[in-house]
Amino acid sequence: MEASGQVAVVTGGNGGIGLGIAKGLARAGFNVAIWARNETKSVEAVTELERAAPDSRFLALKCDVSDPNSVDAAMEETVRHLGRIDACVANAGIPGSKPFLELTPEDWHHVIGVNLDGTFFTLQTVARHMVAHGAGGALLAVSSTSAIHGAPYNAHYAATKAGILGLTRSAAVALARYGIRVNALLPGWTTTELASEGYENERIREVTISRTPVRRWGHPDDFADIAVMLCDKAQTFHTGDSIVVDGGYTIF
């Protein structure tokens, strides 16, 4: 695709899958705004993006997606600097690892607040801008294969990722009349900083790889091309979908 001049937001785009997606969007010609909490990592990510796509423009903004006021502020700054938003990838999220019977209300609400509430705040805020702008757009929510298989040590995390699928379908129906498409991406086991504890555990690594037909964990760059396709404004008939990219883990 050719997206020169289009603008994309990637929440949590300063590392892991988010950065992999941001690189793909940048190489496709998007100007990219990264919304994330860690300002130092965001500056480093922008440096990487500038190397990958020197002709695109980039913006790093501090944003806590669990706070709607922070999301609104990031939205305003993005539009002020880059003019508009054509695509948004709601990727920001935090992990959770605790046995189901030991989860506390604080554990539950903390993960829900970032992963599910944050996705909702992001998508709604950007959608309102797209509706006002009148040119349609694409929204992509990053879920997880934890949404569709049992995760006994990640019930709160899995619940947020399953919730994102329902949110995606509802938003797709609500926003179709405005030319806004909404889809979800479900990554499988991926070598990121957030998943490093699992990858470094030899037993977990061996079991998950043995159950993955392609016999490896994913890499953040594995999600770049599919995200670019889902953000392509030319894909006007593809909405409400949930695409699994996991090397075959969930079908084997």
VOGU-3710 file (C-alpha; in Angstrom, 3 decimals, decimal comma):
1> measgqvavv> 0,000/0,000/0,000  0,966/3,620/-0,380  0,088/5,650/2,704  2,274/8,723/2,244  0,923/11,593/4,296  -1,522/9,487/6,285  -1,260/9,568/10,088  -1,364/6,611/12,455  -1,381/6,425/16,246  0,118/3,406/18,014
11> tggnggiglg> -0,439/3,192/21,763  2,337/1,366/23,553  4,295/1,822/20,341  7,657/2,269/22,023  8,434/-1,432/22,401  7,484/-5,011/21,603  4,615/-5,681/19,227  3,645/-2,006/19,226  7,044/-0,943/17,939  7,033/-3,712/15,353
21> iakglaragf> 3,693/-2,435/14,072  4,861/1,187/14,164  7,864/0,274/12,000  5,616/-1,423/9,478  3,327/1,597/9,299  6,289/3,933/8,923  7,769/1,883/6,098  4,363/1,976/4,374  4,490/5,776/4,411  2,471/6,672/7,508
31> nvaiwarnet> 3,463/9,501/9,805  3,316/7,885/13,241  2,461/9,179/16,706  3,473/6,988/19,627  1,386/7,274/22,778  3,078/5,639/25,768  3,950/6,234/29,398  7,737/5,783/29,246  9,081/8,924/27,605  12,665/7,682/27,384
41> ksveavtele> 11,634/4,525/25,531  9,430/6,578/23,220  12,314/8,840/22,228  14,448/5,770/21,514  11,625/4,260/19,473  11,307/7,409/17,367  15,018/7,180/16,592  14,472/3,632/15,313  11,496/4,737/13,248  13,456/7,591/11,693
51> raapdsrfla> 16,107/5,116/10,578  13,458/2,778/9,139  11,527/5,506/7,305  13,457/8,778/7,001  10,753/10,396/4,851  7,996/10,025/7,453  7,266/12,228/10,457  7,097/10,963/14,021  5,752/12,176/17,326  6,263/10,766/20,827
61> lkcdvsdpns> 3,670/11,729/23,423  3,369/10,715/27,050  0,009/9,068/27,549  -1,607/6,849/30,161  -4,424/5,147/28,258  -6,212/4,240/31,497  -6,821/7,975/32,051  -9,323/9,449/29,553  -7,979/12,951/30,187  -4,488/11,795/29,185
71> vdaameetvr> -5,901/10,207/26,026  -7,763/13,413/25,146  -4,570/15,450/25,602  -2,554/13,087/23,392  -5,300/13,289/20,775  -5,202/17,072/20,712  -1,400/17,174/20,464  -1,363/14,636/17,651  -3,853/16,599/15,587  -2,025/19,852/16,324
81> hlgridacva> 1,308/18,480/15,100  0,267/16,016/12,390  -3,077/17,414/11,251  -5,399/14,417/11,619  -5,529/10,680/12,358  -6,298/8,120/9,653  -5,530/4,947/11,605  -5,141/3,953/15,237  -3,647/0,822/16,743  -4,780/0,361/20,350
91> nagipgskpf> -1,920/-1,823/21,500  -1,011/-0,565/24,986  -1,381/-3,190/27,672  0,168/-4,766/30,734  0,607/-8,447/31,616  -0,798/-10,293/34,568  0,500/-13,504/36,099  -1,133/-14,852/39,229  -3,116/-18,019/40,060  -6,872/-17,527/39,713
101> leltpedwhh> -7,600/-18,231/43,394  -5,029/-15,652/44,499  -6,214/-12,720/42,385  -7,184/-9,685/44,437  -9,646/-6,965/43,439  -6,642/-4,647/43,068  -4,932/-7,081/40,663  -8,129/-7,381/38,639  -8,931/-3,688/38,356  -5,340/-2,680/37,572
111> vigvnldgtf> -5,127/-4,898/34,486  -8,702/-4,144/33,420  -8,015/-0,415/33,731  -5,103/-0,416/31,312  -5,961/-3,200/28,883  -9,720/-2,919/28,447  -10,630/0,564/29,677  -7,562/1,971/27,924  -8,504/0,338/24,635  -12,036/1,714/24,895
121> ftlqtvarhm> -10,878/5,249/25,739  -8,407/5,195/22,852  -10,777/3,863/20,210  -13,660/6,109/21,239  -11,541/9,257/21,327  -9,971/8,616/17,928  -13,308/7,544/16,427  -14,899/10,832/17,499  -12,100/12,682/15,701  -12,550/10,551/12,573
131> vahgaggall> -16,295/11,159/12,524  -15,767/14,906/12,868  -13,093/14,854/10,163  -15,438/13,016/7,810  -12,857/10,958/5,934  -13,339/7,560/7,567  -10,430/5,589/8,943  -9,227/2,347/10,449  -9,091/1,216/14,070  -7,129/-1,848/15,146
141> avsstsaihg> -7,302/-3,300/18,661  -4,566/-5,691/19,788  -6,048/-8,621/21,686  -4,281/-11,946/22,373  -4,712/-15,672/21,917  -5,304/-15,660/25,681  -8,791/-14,491/24,726  -9,615/-17,891/23,221  -7,689/-20,468/25,251  -7,525/-21,126/28,990
151> apynahyaat> -5,009/-18,993/30,875  -5,141/-20,123/34,536  -2,405/-17,729/35,644  -3,728/-14,828/33,594  -7,486/-14,733/34,161  -7,590/-10,947/34,483  -5,404/-10,485/31,389  -7,436/-13,037/29,402  -10,681/-11,333/30,405  -9,442/-8,009/29,035
161> kagilgltrs> -8,360/-9,558/25,760  -11,689/-11,353/25,335  -13,456/-8,087/26,140  -11,519/-6,382/23,356  -13,052/-8,799/20,848  -16,575/-7,846/21,916  -15,633/-4,173/21,868  -14,192/-4,545/18,364  -17,350/-6,126/16,950  -19,649/-3,582/18,608
171> aavalarygi> -17,561/-0,632/17,438  -17,362/-2,065/13,913  -21,162/-2,057/13,634  -21,558/1,355/15,260  -18,924/3,074/13,124  -19,456/1,466/9,722  -21,858/4,240/8,672  -18,976/6,715/9,043  -16,561/4,741/6,874  -14,561/3,622/9,910
181> rvnallpgwt> -13,434/0,005/10,015  -12,620/-1,752/13,292  -10,696/-5,022/13,534  -8,754/-6,989/16,133  -5,372/-8,687/15,994  -4,621/-11,681/18,241  -0,868/-12,307/18,588  0,388/-15,615/19,923  3,529/-16,248/21,994  5,927/-13,440/21,092
191> ttelasegye> 9,430/-12,535/22,248  8,865/-9,185/23,920  10,034/-7,567/27,129  6,635/-8,220/28,714  6,789/-11,936/27,845  10,471/-12,407/28,687  9,740/-14,288/31,927  7,858/-16,960/30,002  10,410/-17,226/27,213  13,294/-17,544/29,644
201> nerirevtis> 11,519/-20,412/31,430  12,871/-23,459/29,608  9,831/-25,607/30,355  7,341/-22,982/29,130  9,428/-22,301/26,044  9,699/-26,008/25,137  5,991/-26,710/25,667  4,780/-23,690/23,697  7,181/-24,241/20,807  6,258/-27,926/20,605
211> rtpvrrwghp> 2,598/-26,878/20,252  3,377/-24,300/17,554  3,496/-25,754/14,022  6,087/-23,227/12,825  8,257/-24,245/15,825  9,165/-20,842/17,169  7,809/-17,876/19,098  6,784/-14,826/17,149  8,844/-11,661/16,754  7,356/-8,156/16,909
221> ddfadiavml> 8,095/-7,670/13,205  5,812/-10,629/12,396  2,797/-8,377/13,007  3,879/-5,401/10,914  2,477/-6,388/7,524  -0,896/-7,628/8,779  -1,326/-4,422/10,800  -0,512/-2,311/7,746  -3,125/-4,190/5,740  -5,742/-3,703/8,453
231> cdkaqtfhtg> -4,942/0,025/8,567  -5,106/0,431/4,786  -7,925/2,843/3,901  -8,390/0,953/0,630  -9,754/-2,046/2,577  -13,230/-0,582/2,805  -15,154/-3,890/3,135  -13,147/-5,607/5,885  -14,446/-4,838/9,360  -15,438/-6,571/12,603
241> dsivvdggyt> -12,836/-9,279/12,095  -10,479/-10,929/14,599  -7,282/-12,198/13,014  -5,066/-14,700/14,840  -1,329/-14,560/14,110  0,255/-17,254/16,274  2,198/-19,659/14,089  -0,697/-22,117/14,338  -0,620/-22,476/18,127  -4,364/-22,287/18,682
251> if> -5,252/-24,822/15,964  -2,736/-27,536/16,856
//
